[in-house]
């Protein structure tokens, strides 16, 4: 167990890879590792999961979401 913890603390930048989390109209937009998620705020259920990631904060214009991958 100690060896596992040691490997995690060796490089904390590998813990989370993604963009800034965005809250919009009771939805959470989140990009982490290899996936982009839209999550319903009150229940936490996944509305959409797409197989790509973004390092930049999503841009929201009216009902459109723009992502840079």
Secondary structure, DSSP 8 states (H G I E B T S, - for coil): -HHHHHHHHH-GGGS--B---EEETTEEEEEETTEEEEEETTT--EEEEES---SS--EEETTEEE---
